[in-house]
Amino acid sequence: MITMAAWTRNSAIPAFNVSQEQQPFWQSLIPYGSQWAAAAATWPLSWGTYEMWGTDPAALPWVSVSMSLAGAGLSALTWKATTGPQLQRVHATATAVTASAWMTAATIVSPFGGMVDAWMIGGAVVALSWNIRRLLGRGKGKEGSAEAEFFKSVKLAGAKMRGELDVAPNKVTAQLQLPPGQMTADDVTSARGRLASALSVSSNAVRVSPDPDHHDRATVTVVPVDMLKQPSVWAGPSAFGGSISAPLVLGGYEDGEALRLYLPGDKSEARNATHVLVMGMNGSGKTHGAKIAWTEILTRRDVNLWVADPAKGKQSVGPILGALQNPNSGNWAALGPEQGQAMIDCLPDVIRARANYLGEHGYDQWVEGCGLPYLVVWIEEAAPLVRDSEEMIDIAQQARSAGVSLVLSLQRPSYRNITTDVRQQLGTVWCFGVKSIQDAAFALAEELIEGGANPAAWGNKKPGYNYLEAPGVDDDRMLMTARTSNATDQQIIEAVTAAAEFAAPECPVTRRAAGQAYADRHAQQTPATGAEAPKPHVRGASNPLNGTINDHDDQNPPPMPENHEDDLDGVDLDQELPPVTPEGDALQFAGAKPTLEEARTATTWFLTQHQASGAQTVGPKDFPKDFFEHIRSRPWLSAELGRMADQGLLIETSTAGVYRYPATPQANAA
């Protein structure tokens, strides 16, 4: 049996030459700890040299020169003494250069502060690169080699390295060739946890990407250090005053690259325009990510932003509300369920009008300079508005070619909250932390989850962490963790305020098609300010209300007309109306908006009558028109039926928005 002493005397002897039956797996990993021990030892060593020479001004000049010369000599010796492939010589020499440079710098400026971060990241990358090189690179896969024994230990016997390791800052990538007919890329995916254990990193640090052209090949990427623990400082809008054709920069990936999202298409890049699904649980940073994206959009010159939020109102859009309500822009803030529904109702006409304009001018999709501003329709907490929307499928299918990107944001995109047909039209998924991997599976591609993408590992413990699956993003980058930038609300306010001077104006084509709700969007106050919501969009109808509305008119009511109705004589108009109560075989509507309790009473009454008529399933489409006119809106009813299903009063079906009645005692008796 090979001992540690024997290994140190002859490092060319691979520790894995002892069979797994003779040597426990944990013992076979001992030789690979030397690289980590060496990396760990550099910091206390540099502390000692700093205390000995770095704090002495008289000694510092000659120490700096001496250590620099010693480092250069050590690096030259390493280059001369290293034998084997050229990459091995480069790897060894680069390690010597890195170590000597860090020791010199730490001795001169101190090993504390930012030098600690440099030591942790650099040391981890160097140590891990040598670990992987030793594990996978020696023996070229021959029987008994370290590479072969390593693959055998993680139950991938027969796998081999293809080429050399690709070592980059905080990332090591290995290309694997699997035995044809015996193993596939799925086997490598299944071994991801064992690979992480063997390399002594977290399971999220190992990603597996199948080769799209060869199922007997796979790429394994290891990222040893979480570079995203501290969010990146927001650098401001990425394309201030530029076109929406440029990508939105939302944050950064763990390797330092920018997190980019493209909305319009680009034929030269073979990239289609896209709709977006944004998902994440409470506290995952989803709303903050939206603020970054809104700021990017509002600081471009050729795009209008429409934001609907039926739930949070000003709480979410507060920093950008001034920009959305800029009277010189075509932006729109629809805060509340009624205004949100009005926005959705006008979209089919808007899409049709924009598509006609583009077609008449020879465009088959939106391009910069086509004469129309791009339009982004962003719906926060979208479930109540889109759950049972009969037109949402057509909207999603037709909007992209008309220069409209639809963004739906919700916590959990289950079939109860968004139909499968709509979800399939959303070509981009921006996934923040979720409660379970099953939630992520509603939207993220199966191959990403199998390859290691696991937003449930964060939940809401790491706000801003996300995966982006989108056109224009490389396949291997979709598996990479990203984090949104750390912008403050004040920074966002300042950015969008400065961009007001070049905000895209109201588009005549869109204005004519959107109708009165859009025309009145700035004149009407939002529910967040306690005022009246805009009237719903009615296609082809003009505004029936002429004149202005005075907030104090209710204090000076006009006199009754002379020809008033006789049946109102003797009626006390100030008396409170009775609650809505079911009488006979129909609902009785009193004419005033009922309370929440009364609305739920009316809903229960209808369900009772509907089930008694022999119906087995129910959905909002089964309710009478009078219910939506006098009781509550369709989005409210959708949410209420969902709440009743959660309480066991109704049973979900495979069709979104449709529920089954529980069996009655009479039915059970039958």
N, C-alpha and C positions, 0 to 999 in steps of 0.2 A: 504494500500500500504506500502511495506517495505521501510523504509528510510535508508540512509547511517548510521545514528546513531544507528538504531536498528541492522543493520548488524555488526557494530563494537562491540556492546554489546554482541552479540551472533553469533559468526562466523559460528556456525553450521546451522544457518538458510540460506538455499540457496536462493539467490536473484532471481532465475528463478521460484520460486514458484508462482509468479504473472503472470497471463496469458498475452500473447502477445497483446491481445486486450486492456488490461488495462495499460500496461507498454511498452513504446517504446523500440526497440531493443537496442539502444545505452545506455539507462539507465541500462539495464540488464547487461551491460559489466562493469559498474562502480566498483563493488566489486573486479573485477579481476585486477584492477590497483594497489591494495595495494602491491602486490608482486614486481611490477616494481618500485613503489615508495620506497619500502624498499631497493631494490638493488641500486637505484639511490642515496639514502641517505648515503650509506656506504662510498662513496668517499669523500664528504665534511666533514663527521665525522672523517674519517681517516686523512684528511688534518689538522683538528683541533688538533687531538691527536699528530700528527707529529710536528706541530708548538709548541705545549705546552711542549712535553717531548722529541721528537725525536731529536731535535736540541740541547738539553742540555746533554753534555757528562756525567755530574755527575748523572743525573737522568736516563739515558738510561739503565743501568744494572738492577735496581730494577723495572723499568717499563716493561722491557722485561719479567722478571720472573713473575711479577704480571699479565700481560695480558695473558701469556701462561697458568698460573694456572686458571685465570678466564675463559678462553676459554675451558679448560678441564672440569671445573666444570659445565659450561653452557651446554656443550655437554652431560655430564653424566645426568644432570637434564632433558634434552630433551629426552634422551633415557628412563629414568624412568617414565616421565610424559606422554609420548605418548601412547595412547591406539589404538586398532584396529589391522589390519593385520600387519604382520612382515615387509612387504615392506614399509608400511607407517612409521613405527618406524625408519627403516634404512634411509628412505628419509629425515625425519625431522632431525635426528641426523647428517646425512651427510651435510645438509644445515647449521646446527649450527657450525660444525667443519670447513666447508669452510669459512663461514663468519668471525669466530673468528681468523682463521689462516691468512686470508687476512688482517684483521685489525691490527694484531700484526706485520706482515711483513711490511705493509705500514707505521706503526708508527716508525719502526726501520730504514728502508732504504729510506723512502719517497714514497708518492703515485704517483709520477710522472714517466716519462719514460716508461719502459716496464710494470710497474705496472698498468698503465692506460689500456693497452690492456688486461691484465689479469682481471681487474675489468669489462670491457665492455663485454668480452666473457663469463666469469664465471657468472656475474650477470644476463646476458640475459638467459643463459641456466637454471640457478636455478629458475628464475622467470617464465620462460615459462613452465618448468617442473611442477611447482605448479599450473599454470593456467590450463594446460591440465589435471592434476590429479583432480583438482576441477571440471572441465567441464565434464570430461568423467568418472571419477572414483567413484563419489558419487552416491549411490542409486542403483548401479548395473542395471541400465536401467529401474527401475520401474517407472510407471506412476507418474508424478509429481516430479521425482528426477532431480537433476541438469543435469545429463547425458542425460536423456530423453528430457528435455526441450532444452538443447543445440542442440541435433540432430534435434529436431523439428524446432529450429530457423534457421538452415541451410538447411531445407527441406529434412532431412534424418530421418523423424519420424519412429521409430521402430528399428533403428540401435542400436546395443549394443557393448560394449567393450568385447573382448575376452582376458581374463587374465589381467595382470598388464601392465602399461606403461614400455617401455624399454627406460631408460634415459641414454644417453651417452654424452660425451663432444660435445657440439654444435649440438646435434641431439636428437630428441624425436620421438619414434616410437610407434604407436598404431595399434593393430589388431582389425578389426571391423567384427562383425557378422551382416549380413543384414537379414531382414525378408524374409524367403523363399517364392518365388512366387510373391512377391510384389516389390522387389528391387534387382538390380544387381550391380556389381562393376562399371558398366558404370555410374550409378547414383552418385556414390561417386566421380568419375572423373569429372562429370558435376558440382558437388558442390565444386570443388577445390577452386574457387575464393571466395565463401562464407566462406569456412573454413579459408582461409587466412585473410579475413576481420575480422572474429570473434576472431582470435588469434592475430590480429594486427601485421602481418608480410607481406612481399611481396608475390605476387602470385607465384613467382619462388621458394619461400622457402617451399612450400607445394607440395609434390609428392604423387601420388596415384599408387599403384601397385596391380593389380588384382591377386587373388590367382589362379595359373594355374590349380588347381584341383577342386576348388569350386567357382562357379561364384557368390555365395552369400556371399563371403568373400573378404576383401580388406585390404591392409596395407597402412596406412597414415603415412608419414614421414615428420617431420617439422625441418628445419634447420634455426634457427633464425638469425644467424650472417653470413655475407659473409666473409668467411675465406680466400678468394682468391683475395681480393683487392690488396694485395701486393704479387707479384709472388714469388714462392719459389726460393731460391738460388740454382743454379745448383751444385750438389755434384760431378760432373764428371761422366765418364762412369760407368754404373752399374755393368758390368761384363767384365772388361778390360782383354783381352786375353782369355776370356771364349768362350763358344759355342753360336751360334745363337739359339740353343734350349732354352736358358734362355730368359725370356721376355725382350723386350725393355722397359726401364723406361723413360717415356716422360715428367713426371711432377707429379702433385699430385691432389687428390680429395679434396673436401671441408672439409672432415672429417680427413684429414691428411694422408690417405693411398696413396701409390704410384700409379700412372697411368701406367698400364702395358699393353703392346701389344705383343701377341704371333704371330709369323709367321709360323714356321713349326708345323706340327701336332704331336700329342702324343697319341698313342693308349691306354696307361695305364691311361690317363686322359680322354679318349673318346673325344678328341679334334682334329678336322681336321685342316690341313694346310689352310691358308686363303689368299685371295686377298683383297686388301684394296682400298676403295674409300675415298679420302681426299677432302673435300669441304669447301668452305668459301669465303666470298666476299673480295674485296680489303681492306686491312688494318685489317683483322680479326686475323692476326698472323699465317696464314696457312704456309707461307714459313718458318717462324722461327720454327714452329713445325717440318717441314720437316728437317731442319738443325739438330735439336735434334735427330730425328730418324736416319738420315744419320750417325751422330757421333756414336750413339749406334751400328749401323751395322758395321761401319768401324773399330771399336775397338774390334771386335770379330775375332777369328782365322780361322773360317771355313765357310766363306761366301764371295761371290763376289757381288759387287753393281754396277749395270748399271743405270746411270741417263741420261735421255733425257729431254732437255728443248728447245723446238723450238722457244721460245719467249725471255726469259730473259737472257739466256746464263750465263756468269760469274756472273751476278748480284745475282743469286740465289745460285749457287754452288761454288762461289768464295772461301769460307773458306775450302772446302773439295776438291778443284780442284787438289791440289798436290797429295792427296791420290788416287783420281780417275785416275790420269795419272801416278801413280807409276808403272814403267816398270816391277817390280817384283811381281805385283799383277794381278789378272784377272779382275780388275775393268775397267769401260768404261764410259767416259763422251762424250755424243753426243749432242753438242750444236748447234742448228739450225735445221730447218725443214728437210733438206736433210739428215743430219746425223741421226736425230731421225727416219726418215722413214727407213733408212738403218738398224737401230737397230731392228725395228719392223719386217722388211722383213726377218731377219735371225732367228727370234724366233721359227717358226714352225719346222725348221730343228734342232735347238738346243734342243727343247723339245723332239722331237722324239729320238734324239741320247741319251739324258740323260735317257729317259724312257727305252730304249733298254738296256742301261748299268745296270740300277737298276734291271730290270727283269732278265738279265743274271746272276746277282749276288744274286738273291733270295730275293729282296726287292720289296714290293708293294707300298712303299712310301719312301721319304728321311728320314734317321735317322742319328744321329751323328755317324761318323766313317764309313760311307758306302763307302767312297772312292771318293765321289764328294763333292765339296763345295756347300753349298746352294746358290741359285741365287735369288737376289731381283732386279727386273726391275722396276724402279721408273720413271714415265713419268709425268713431271711437265707441267702445262698448256696443258693438254692432248687433249682437244677438237679437234684441227685441225688434230691431228695424228690418232685419233681413231674414229672420227665422221663417216667416211664412209669406214673404214677399213673392207674389206670383210673377213679377216682372224682373226680379233680380237676375234670373238665369239669362234672359235676353239682354239685359244691360251688360252683364259680364262678357257675353259672347261678342257683342257688337261694339263695345266702347273703345277697344284698343286701336282699331283702324281709324277711329274718329279723333285720335289724339287725346284720349281720356284714360287715365289710370285710376283704377278703383282700389282703395286700400281699406280693408276690413280688419279691425282690431278687436279682439275678444280674448277672454281668458282661456276658454276651452272650446276648440272647434269641433265638438261632437256633432253627430248627425241631428241631434235635437236642436242645436244652436245654429247650424248652417247646413244647407242641403249638400249632398255629394256633388250634384251637378254644378253648383256654384263653386264649391271648393276646388273642383277640377279645373276651373277656369283661372284660378289664381296661380300664376306661374312662378311667383316668388313666395318663399316662406321665410319670415324673420322671426325666429323662435328664441324667446327668452326662457328663463327657468320655469319649469312646470312641476306639478306635484308628483306625477308618475310617468314612467316611460310610455305607458299606454296613451297618455294625453299627447305626448309628442308624436306618437305613431299616427294620430289623426291627420297630420299634415306633413311631417318630414318624410322624405323618401326612405323606403325600407332599407336600401343599401347604405344610406348614411347611418342609420341606427345600428345596423349590423356591423358597420365599419368602426363604430366607437363613439358616434355622436350621442351624448346622453345629457340633455338639459335637466333631467330630473336629479342629476348629481349635485346641481346647485340649488334647485328650488328657488327660494327667495333669500338664500343666505349670501349670494353674491350678486347683488343688483347690477344690472347692465351687461352681464355675461350673456352671450347669444351665439347662435349659428345663423348663417345667411345662406340660403339655397336659392340662387337667382341666376337669370341669364347674364352672361358676362363674367361670371365667377368660375374659376377653374374647379374641376371636380375635386382635386385634393385639398383645395382651400375651403370647400364646403364642409369638410370634416374638421376644420380648424376652429378653435374657440376664438371669439372676438369679444370686445367690450366697448360700449359706447363711451364717448368722451365726457369729461366732467365739466359741463357748462353750467353756470348759475343762471337763475331766472333773470337777473339784472343784465348779464352779458347778452342773453337772448333778446331782451327788450331793446338794448342799445343797438344790436345788429339789425333787427327788423325795422327799427325806427330810421336808422341811417339809410336803409334801402328803399324807403317810401318814395323817394324822388324818381326812381325809375321803375316802380311797380307796374306790372302789365295792366293797362286800363280795361274797363268793361268791354267785352267783345260784342259788337252789334248782333252777330249771328246767334251767339249764345243768349243774349238778352231777349231777343224776340222769341226764341223758342222756350225759354225758361218760364215766361209768363209773369204774373203779378207777384207771386211769392218772392221771386228773385228781384224784381224791380223795387219791392218794398223792404228789402233785407236790411238797409241801413236806416230807413225811417222808423221801422218797427223795433221797439226794444225787445230784448230777449227775455225768456222766462227767468234767467238768472238775475235780472234787474227788477223783476216783479211786474212786468208789463205784458201786454197782449201779444200772443204769437201771431205770425203772419197767416193769412188765409191760405188754404190748400190750393195747389196748382190745379186749374181746370183747363184742359186743352181747348184752345180756340175761343176761350171766353175772355171778355174784357172786364175791367174792374167795375163792379156795380156801385161802388161807394165813391161819391164825389164830395169834394170839400175836404176839410181837415178834421182831425179828432182832437178835442180839448179834454185834457185830463180832469178838468173841473166841471165838465158838463153834467155829471151825475149829481152835483150839488144844486143845480138849477134845472130840473127837468122841465121840458116843454109842456104846455097845457094840453089836456086831452082834446082831441078833435071834437068838433060839434056833433058830428055824426057818430058818436061812440056806440059800442055794442051795449044793448040793453041788459044782456045777461050778466054784466059786470056791476050793475047797480046793487048797492048794499054789500059788496064784497070788500073785506078788509085786505087791501093790497099789501100791507106791511106784515100780515100774519105769515109765520113760517110755514112752508109747504110740508105736507106729511112725507114721511120716508117712502121710498119705492117699495111696494109690497105686491106680491103676486096675487091676483084675484082671478078666479075662474080658470080658463084655459089659455090665458095670454098675459104677458107682462103689461103692467100699467105704468106708463112713463109720466111723471109729474111735470116734466118740462125743465126742471132745474137739475144741474149736475149733481148726482148723488154722492154721498160720502164713500170712502173706501169700503166700509162695512156694508153699506147698501149695495154697492157694485158687486161685492162678492156674494151677497144674498141673491141678487138677480142672476149672477152666473150659475150658482148652485141650483136655483129654481129651473133655469133653462136646461141644465144638464139632466135634472130629474125628469122633466117632461120629455126631453129628447130620448133618453134611455127607455122611458115607458112606452114610447111610440114604436119600439122594436129595434132602434139603431144600436149597433154594437161598437161603433167607433165615432169619434167626434174631433173636430178641429175648428179653427176660427171661421172657415168657410161655411160651416153649418149654422152659424148664428145669424139672426135676422139683421137687416140693414138698420133697423131702428136702434139696435143695441149700440152700434158704433156711432150713431148720431146723438144718442141721448145718455148713454151710460159711460162707456169708455172706448178708447181707440183700439184698433186692431193690434198694435204692438203691446199694449197693456194686457189685452186678453191672451196673447201668445205667452207672455211671461207668467200670467196667472195660471194658465193650464199647465205650464211647466212646474210651477210651485205645487200645484195639486198632485202632479205625478210624483214629485219628490216626497210628498206626504203619504203616498200610497192610495190616494183617492182616485187616480187614473193610472193607467199602465201604458208605458211607451210602446210604440210599434216601430217597425223598421222604416216607416215613412216619417220624415221630419215634420213636426207640427201636428201629427195625427195621433190620437190616444185611444186606447181601448177601455171600455167600461169594465170594472170588476164584476165578477159573477154575483148576482143577487141571491139571497137565500132561496127564493122561489126557483131560480134556475138550478141551483144545486140540488134542491129537492126533486126536481124533474129528472 
